[in-house]
Amino acid sequence: MLFYLALFLAFLYFKIARVHKKEEILTRSIKLLHILTGAAIAAILVYGTLYIEWYFFVPFIFIFATMASLMVTTIQLGIFVDGKPLLGISRVYTFFPLFSVSILFFSSLLWISKISFI
């Protein structure tokens, strides 16, 4: 279950990072954050190809990619209550460090749990 949560967060982070790159100027710290998170995402995908059956892994890639795209598109279009935006894409950008730490933590937990039981 932890793998699927990490995989979903990875796709969500990737989609938000793509939108951020198109709309904002990338600072050095954000680039470093993207590189570290990209390495953790690569580790999650390697874990999936090695330890998860392909007929579970491949459909969830498509499902999670579609879900993340729809979620970010919804936020970009705007969720309005009484004419005021409830959640904007600029507010989502503030969650980059939280997403990154979560992905790094889940990735390390996946690999540590697999190594300790071998």
C-alpha positions as CSV (number, residue, x, y, z in Angstrom):
1,M,0.0,0.0,0.0
2,L,2.9,2.3,0.8
3,F,4.2,1.8,-2.8
4,Y,1.0,2.9,-4.4
5,L,0.8,6.0,-2.1
6,A,4.4,6.9,-3.0
7,L,3.6,6.3,-6.7
8,F,0.6,8.6,-6.6
9,L,2.5,11.3,-4.8
10,A,5.3,11.0,-7.4
11,F,2.9,11.6,-10.3
12,L,1.3,14.5,-8.5
13,Y,4.6,16.1,-7.8
14,F,5.7,15.6,-11.4
15,K,2.6,17.2,-12.7
16,I,2.8,20.2,-10.3
17,A,6.5,20.6,-11.1
18,R,5.7,20.7,-14.9
19,V,3.2,23.4,-14.3
20,H,5.5,25.3,-12.0
21,K,8.3,25.2,-14.6
22,K,6.0,26.7,-17.3
23,E,4.7,29.5,-15.1
24,E,7.4,30.4,-12.7
25,I,11.1,31.1,-12.7
26,L,13.1,28.2,-11.3
27,T,15.4,29.1,-8.4
28,R,18.5,27.1,-7.5
29,S,16.8,25.6,-4.5
30,I,13.8,24.5,-6.4
31,K,16.0,22.9,-9.0
32,L,17.9,21.0,-6.3
33,L,14.5,19.9,-4.8
34,H,13.4,18.6,-8.2
35,I,16.7,16.7,-8.7
36,L,16.4,15.0,-5.2
37,T,12.8,14.2,-5.7
38,G,13.4,13.0,-9.2
39,A,16.0,10.5,-7.9
40,A,13.5,9.3,-5.3
41,I,10.8,8.9,-8.0
42,A,13.2,6.9,-10.1
43,A,13.9,4.7,-7.1
44,I,10.2,4.2,-6.6
45,L,9.8,3.2,-10.3
46,V,12.7,0.8,-10.0
47,Y,11.2,-0.7,-6.9
48,G,7.9,-1.2,-8.8
49,T,9.6,-2.9,-11.7
50,L,11.6,-5.2,-9.5
51,Y,9.1,-6.2,-6.8
52,I,5.6,-5.5,-8.0
53,E,3.9,-7.7,-10.6
54,W,3.6,-5.9,-14.0
55,Y,-0.1,-6.5,-14.3
56,F,-0.7,-4.5,-11.1
57,F,2.1,-1.9,-11.7
58,V,1.3,-0.8,-15.3
59,P,-2.5,-0.1,-14.9
60,F,-1.8,2.0,-11.7
61,I,0.7,4.1,-13.6
62,F,-2.0,5.1,-16.1
63,I,-4.6,5.6,-13.3
64,F,-2.4,7.7,-11.1
65,A,-1.1,9.8,-14.0
66,T,-4.7,10.5,-15.1
67,M,-5.8,11.3,-11.6
68,A,-2.8,13.7,-11.0
69,S,-3.4,15.5,-14.3
70,L,-7.1,16.0,-13.5
71,M,-6.4,17.2,-10.0
72,V,-3.9,19.8,-11.2
73,T,-6.0,20.9,-14.1
74,T,-8.9,21.4,-11.7
75,I,-6.8,23.6,-9.4
76,Q,-5.5,25.6,-12.4
77,L,-9.1,26.3,-13.6
78,G,-10.0,27.3,-10.1
79,I,-12.2,26.2,-7.3
80,F,-14.3,29.3,-6.4
81,V,-16.6,29.9,-3.4
82,D,-18.6,33.1,-3.6
83,G,-16.3,34.5,-6.4
84,K,-13.1,34.0,-4.4
85,P,-10.6,31.3,-5.2
86,L,-10.6,28.5,-2.5
87,L,-7.3,27.0,-3.6
88,G,-5.0,28.4,-6.2
89,I,-2.0,26.9,-8.0
90,S,0.3,29.4,-6.2
91,R,-0.8,28.0,-2.9
92,V,-0.1,24.5,-4.1
93,Y,3.5,25.5,-4.9
94,T,4.1,26.1,-1.2
95,F,3.6,22.4,-0.7
96,F,6.6,21.4,-2.8
97,P,8.9,20.8,0.2
98,L,6.1,18.6,1.9
99,F,5.6,16.6,-1.3
100,S,9.4,16.2,-1.7
101,V,10.0,15.1,1.9
102,S,7.0,12.6,1.7
103,I,8.3,11.1,-1.5
104,L,11.9,10.8,-0.2
105,F,10.6,9.3,3.0
106,F,8.3,6.8,1.3
107,S,11.0,5.8,-1.2
108,S,13.5,5.2,1.6
109,L,10.9,3.2,3.6
110,L,10.2,1.0,0.6
111,W,13.9,0.2,0.1
112,I,14.7,-0.2,3.8
113,S,11.9,-2.6,4.3
114,K,12.9,-4.7,1.3
115,I,16.6,-4.8,2.3
116,S,15.9,-5.6,6.0
117,F,13.8,-8.6,5.1
118,I,16.2,-10.2,2.7
